[in-house]
Amino acid sequence: MKKAELIAKVKNLGFPKEKYVVAGSAIMVMHDLKETKDIDIVVSAELFNSCIKDQWEKIPYTYPDKLGQIWLKKDDIELYLDVNHGEQFRPTLEELLSRAEYFGEIPFLSLNDLLKFKKSYNRPKDQNDIQLIEEYLKNITNTNNSLRIPFYSQIWNLEKWNELGFKSFEDAKYWQNSSCGILCLKMAIEGILNKEIDPISKIILKGQSFGAYSHKSGWSHKGLADLAESYGVKASIKEKINTDDLINLLNQGSLIIISTKWAFQDTKTLKEKLFFWKRSGGHLALVTGHKNNSGFYVNHTSITEGYNWENKLIPLKEFKQGFTGRCIIIHI
């Protein structure tokens, strides 16, 4: 099972995201470390009991320390009340959620927690995964795993313009085409504050009231920084900085909204050319971390299918090709 199928299956369950965390090896799938045949999910007692009523299959545990208890199964999805093992690893659901990594707005057991889980069991099947995870984590510097950085796509269901908070279909379409900066800001602020802020339509209105946006130039860096500070986070703007500067900022725990060419490419699709009437390098992306000196992890939004990237590693050469040297720093 690959990423897209895994995310789709979890979303189709319709579980409240504060009531579950996707566990097992699923987070390894999201980091391109392996594929999986099934999906393990830790759920709250309330959600567990609800699924029993919905006729999920009840399976008795065979582990000595869990005899008399059950887990639930439907097709290739398995539900558990915990991932506890002995005295070594006994986190609550709330603790797992507080450290979770988010992909497609779905909470996943963090790689660090999965590593602790697998080390506590240390079965033959765990040992290869332990080696993969440790090698992966060793090669990653400051991906801000301690922050729950959400991702918001730039592809919206415009038919629901009223529910999205816009005045009309045309209004929603206009802002969808001009939302990369404001989406990056929302992701960064929510990552720093560890809570949701206003919906995107309300943030846009607030930004307009600050004079942060113009039809000719788009979102100004100063305006976005001022808007960030209105939500209680410190922000500053920088120009003429290089990738070494970015690494230093990331190592300090900051998130960075950069000005870049669309998709870090020299060319744009026809669709992007039609809607990006603004200056070259006018696209904005959120840098969440770096991998040693070989590249940067980026949340990149787009109105084009296939270019909404969550925590994607952009190789250093490609990154330098697109980065303009201008950025907004969201300080932790």
C-alpha positions as CSV (number, residue, x, y, z in Angstrom):
1,M,0.0,0.0,0.0
2,K,1.4,3.4,-1.0
3,K,0.9,6.9,0.4
4,A,-2.2,8.0,-1.6
5,E,-4.1,4.8,-1.0
6,L,-3.3,4.8,2.7
7,I,-4.4,8.4,3.2
8,A,-7.6,7.8,1.2
9,K,-8.5,4.8,3.3
10,V,-8.0,6.6,6.6
11,K,-9.9,9.6,5.4
12,N,-12.8,7.4,4.3
13,L,-13.3,6.2,7.9
14,G,-14.4,9.7,8.9
15,F,-12.8,9.5,12.3
16,P,-12.5,12.7,14.3
17,K,-8.7,13.5,14.1
18,E,-8.5,14.1,17.9
19,K,-9.7,10.6,18.6
20,Y,-7.1,8.5,16.7
21,V,-3.5,8.3,15.5
22,V,-2.3,6.1,12.7
23,A,0.2,3.7,14.1
24,G,2.3,0.8,13.0
25,S,4.6,1.1,9.9
26,A,2.3,3.6,8.2
27,I,4.6,6.5,9.1
28,M,7.4,4.6,7.3
29,V,5.3,4.6,4.2
30,M,4.9,8.4,4.5
31,H,8.7,8.8,4.7
32,D,9.2,6.5,1.7
33,L,10.9,3.8,3.8
34,K,8.7,0.9,3.0
35,E,5.2,-0.1,1.9
36,T,2.6,-1.8,4.1
37,K,-0.2,-4.3,3.7
38,D,-2.5,-3.1,6.4
39,I,-3.2,0.0,8.5
40,D,-3.0,0.0,12.3
41,I,-4.8,2.8,14.2
42,V,-4.9,3.6,17.9
43,V,-8.3,5.1,18.8
44,S,-10.0,6.4,21.9
45,A,-12.2,4.1,24.0
46,E,-15.3,6.0,22.8
47,L,-14.4,5.5,19.1
48,F,-13.4,1.9,19.8
49,N,-16.8,1.2,21.3
50,S,-18.6,3.0,18.5
51,C,-16.8,0.7,16.0
52,I,-17.9,-2.4,17.9
53,K,-21.5,-1.2,17.5
54,D,-20.7,-0.7,13.8
55,Q,-19.9,-4.4,13.6
56,W,-16.2,-4.3,13.2
57,E,-14.8,-7.9,13.7
58,K,-13.6,-8.5,17.3
59,I,-10.2,-10.4,17.5
60,P,-8.9,-11.7,20.8
61,Y,-5.3,-10.9,21.7
62,T,-2.8,-13.8,22.0
63,Y,-0.1,-11.7,23.8
64,P,0.3,-12.9,27.5
65,D,-0.1,-9.4,28.9
66,K,-3.2,-8.7,26.9
67,L,-5.2,-12.0,27.3
68,G,-8.9,-11.3,27.6
69,Q,-8.7,-8.1,25.6
70,I,-9.7,-7.6,21.9
71,W,-8.7,-5.5,18.9
72,L,-10.9,-4.7,15.9
73,K,-10.6,-5.4,12.2
74,K,-12.4,-4.4,9.0
75,D,-10.8,-5.4,5.7
76,D,-7.1,-4.3,6.0
77,I,-7.6,-1.8,8.9
78,E,-7.0,-2.7,12.5
79,L,-8.0,-0.7,15.5
80,Y,-6.3,-0.8,18.9
81,L,-6.7,1.0,22.2
82,D,-3.0,1.4,22.7
83,V,0.5,0.4,21.5
84,N,1.7,-0.4,25.0
85,H,4.3,-3.1,25.6
86,G,5.5,-4.1,29.0
87,E,6.8,-1.2,31.1
88,Q,9.1,0.2,28.4
89,F,6.5,1.8,26.2
90,R,3.2,2.9,27.6
91,P,2.2,6.2,26.1
92,T,-1.4,7.4,26.2
93,L,-3.3,8.4,23.0
94,E,-3.0,12.0,24.1
95,E,0.8,11.7,24.3
96,L,1.0,10.1,20.9
97,L,-1.1,12.8,19.4
98,S,1.0,15.5,21.0
99,R,4.1,14.1,19.2
100,A,2.3,13.0,16.0
101,E,3.4,13.9,12.4
102,Y,0.6,15.1,10.1
103,F,0.2,14.1,6.5
104,G,-2.9,15.2,4.6
105,E,-4.3,16.4,8.0
106,I,-4.0,12.9,9.4
107,P,-2.1,12.2,12.6
108,F,0.6,9.6,12.4
109,L,2.7,8.0,15.1
110,S,6.0,9.8,15.0
111,L,9.1,8.0,13.7
112,N,10.6,8.5,17.1
113,D,7.7,6.8,18.9
114,L,7.6,4.0,16.3
115,L,11.3,3.5,16.9
116,K,10.6,3.2,20.7
117,F,7.7,0.8,20.0
118,K,9.8,-1.5,17.8
119,K,12.7,-1.5,20.2
120,S,10.4,-2.5,23.0
121,Y,9.2,-5.5,21.0
122,N,12.5,-6.1,19.1
123,R,11.0,-9.0,17.2
124,P,12.9,-10.2,14.1
125,K,10.5,-8.3,11.8
126,D,11.2,-5.1,13.9
127,Q,14.9,-5.3,13.7
128,N,15.2,-4.3,10.0
129,D,12.7,-1.5,10.5
130,I,14.8,-0.2,13.5
131,Q,17.9,-0.1,11.3
132,L,15.9,1.8,8.5
133,I,14.5,4.3,10.9
134,E,17.7,5.0,12.8
135,E,19.6,5.5,9.5
136,Y,16.9,7.8,8.2
137,L,16.8,9.9,11.4
138,K,20.6,10.1,11.5
139,N,20.6,11.7,8.1
140,I,17.9,14.3,8.9
141,T,18.6,17.5,10.6
142,N,15.8,19.7,12.0
143,T,12.7,18.5,10.2
144,N,10.9,20.1,13.2
145,N,9.4,16.8,14.2
146,S,8.5,18.4,17.5
147,L,6.1,20.7,15.7
148,R,2.8,19.6,14.3
149,I,3.0,21.4,11.0
150,P,-0.3,21.0,9.0
151,F,-0.6,21.0,5.3
152,Y,-3.2,22.9,3.3
153,S,-3.7,22.3,-0.5
154,Q,-4.2,25.2,-2.9
155,I,-6.8,23.0,-4.7
156,W,-10.2,23.8,-3.2
157,N,-13.8,22.7,-3.8
158,L,-15.0,25.9,-5.3
159,E,-18.6,24.7,-5.5
160,K,-18.6,25.1,-1.7
161,W,-17.5,28.7,-1.8
162,N,-20.1,29.7,0.8
163,E,-18.9,27.1,3.3
164,L,-15.3,28.2,2.6
165,G,-16.3,31.7,3.7
166,F,-16.2,33.6,0.4
167,K,-18.7,36.0,-1.1
168,S,-19.1,34.1,-4.4
169,F,-17.7,31.4,-6.6
170,E,-15.6,34.0,-8.5
171,D,-14.3,35.4,-5.2
172,A,-13.2,32.0,-4.0
173,K,-11.6,31.2,-7.4
174,Y,-9.6,34.5,-7.3
175,W,-8.3,33.8,-3.8
176,Q,-7.5,30.2,-4.6
177,N,-5.2,31.5,-7.4
178,S,-3.5,34.0,-5.0
179,S,-3.3,31.9,-1.8
180,C,0.1,30.3,-1.7
181,G,1.5,32.9,0.7
182,I,-1.5,32.9,3.0
183,L,-1.6,29.1,3.1
184,C,2.1,29.0,4.0
185,L,1.5,31.5,6.8
186,K,-1.4,29.5,8.2
187,M,0.7,26.3,8.2
188,A,3.6,28.1,9.9
189,I,1.5,29.8,12.6
190,E,-0.4,26.7,13.4
191,G,2.8,24.7,13.6
192,I,4.4,27.2,16.0
193,L,1.3,27.6,18.2
194,N,0.2,24.0,18.0
195,K,-3.4,24.9,17.4
196,E,-5.7,25.9,14.6
197,I,-6.3,29.6,13.8
198,D,-8.9,31.2,11.6
199,P,-10.1,29.7,8.4
200,I,-8.3,30.8,5.3
201,S,-11.0,33.2,4.1
202,K,-10.9,35.1,7.5
203,I,-7.1,35.3,7.4
204,I,-7.3,36.8,3.9
205,L,-9.8,39.5,5.1
206,K,-7.6,40.3,8.0
207,G,-4.6,40.6,5.7
208,Q,-6.4,42.9,3.4
209,S,-7.3,45.1,6.3
210,F,-3.5,45.4,7.0
211,G,-2.9,46.3,3.4
212,A,-0.8,43.1,3.0
213,Y,-2.2,42.3,-0.4
214,S,-2.5,44.2,-3.7
215,H,-3.9,42.9,-7.0
216,K,-0.7,44.0,-8.9
217,S,2.0,42.6,-6.5
218,G,0.2,39.9,-4.5
219,W,1.0,39.3,-0.8
220,S,3.8,41.5,0.5
221,H,6.4,40.0,2.8
222,K,6.1,42.8,5.3
223,G,2.3,42.4,5.3
224,L,2.5,38.7,5.9
225,A,5.0,39.2,8.7
226,D,2.6,41.8,10.3
227,L,-0.3,39.4,9.9
228,A,1.7,36.6,11.6
229,E,2.4,38.9,14.6
230,S,-1.3,39.7,14.9
231,Y,-1.7,36.0,15.8
232,G,0.9,36.2,18.5
233,V,4.0,34.8,16.8
234,K,7.2,36.7,16.1
235,A,8.1,37.2,12.4
236,S,10.7,39.1,10.4
237,I,11.7,39.5,6.8
238,K,15.1,39.0,5.2
239,E,16.6,39.5,1.8
240,K,19.8,38.3,0.1
241,I,20.2,35.3,2.3
242,N,21.7,32.0,1.1
243,T,21.1,28.3,1.9
244,D,23.6,28.3,4.7
245,D,21.6,31.1,6.4
246,L,18.5,29.0,6.0
247,I,20.1,26.1,7.7
248,N,21.2,28.3,10.6
249,L,17.6,29.6,11.0
250,L,16.1,26.1,10.8
251,N,18.6,24.9,13.4
252,Q,17.3,27.6,15.7
253,G,13.8,26.1,15.3
254,S,12.3,28.7,12.9
255,L,10.0,28.0,10.0
256,I,10.7,29.9,6.9
257,I,8.4,31.1,4.1
258,I,10.6,31.6,1.0
259,S,10.1,33.3,-2.3
260,T,10.7,30.9,-5.1
261,K,10.1,30.1,-8.7
262,W,7.0,27.8,-9.0
263,A,7.9,24.2,-8.1
264,F,11.6,25.3,-8.1
265,Q,11.6,25.2,-11.9
266,D,12.7,27.6,-14.5
267,T,9.4,27.2,-16.4
268,K,5.7,27.2,-15.4
269,T,2.7,25.3,-16.7
270,L,0.3,27.3,-18.9
271,K,-2.1,27.3,-16.0
272,E,0.4,28.8,-13.7
273,K,1.4,31.4,-16.3
274,L,-2.2,32.5,-16.6
275,F,-2.6,33.0,-12.9
276,F,0.8,34.1,-11.9
277,W,0.7,37.5,-13.4
278,K,3.0,38.8,-10.6
279,R,6.8,39.1,-10.8
280,S,9.2,36.2,-11.3
281,G,9.8,34.3,-8.1
282,G,6.5,35.4,-6.8
283,H,5.5,31.9,-5.5
284,L,5.9,31.2,-1.8
285,A,6.6,27.9,-0.1
286,L,7.2,26.9,3.5
287,V,10.6,25.4,4.5
288,T,10.2,23.0,7.4
289,G,13.7,21.5,7.7
290,H,16.8,20.4,6.0
291,K,18.7,17.1,5.3
292,N,22.3,17.7,6.3
293,N,23.6,19.7,3.3
294,S,21.8,17.8,0.6
295,G,18.4,19.5,0.4
296,F,15.4,21.2,2.2
297,Y,12.0,19.8,3.3
298,V,9.3,22.0,1.8
299,N,5.5,22.4,2.0
300,H,4.6,23.6,-1.5
301,T,1.1,24.5,-2.7
302,S,-0.2,24.9,-6.2
303,I,-3.4,25.1,-8.2
304,T,-2.0,22.3,-10.4
305,E,-2.6,18.7,-9.5
306,G,0.5,16.8,-8.4
307,Y,2.3,19.9,-7.1
308,N,0.8,20.2,-3.6
309,W,3.8,18.7,-1.7
310,E,3.8,18.0,2.0
311,N,7.3,17.9,3.6
312,K,8.9,17.0,0.3
313,L,12.7,16.9,0.1
314,I,13.9,19.3,-2.6
315,P,17.6,18.5,-3.6
316,L,20.0,21.3,-2.9
317,K,20.8,22.1,-6.5
318,E,17.1,22.2,-7.4
319,F,16.3,24.3,-4.4
320,K,19.0,26.9,-5.2
321,Q,17.6,27.1,-8.8
322,G,14.3,28.3,-7.5
323,F,15.1,30.2,-4.3
324,T,15.3,34.0,-4.7
325,G,17.1,34.8,-1.4
326,R,14.0,36.5,0.0
327,C,12.0,35.1,3.0
328,I,9.8,35.6,6.0
329,I,11.0,34.0,9.2
330,I,8.5,32.7,11.6
331,H,10.3,32.4,14.9
332,I,9.6,29.7,17.5
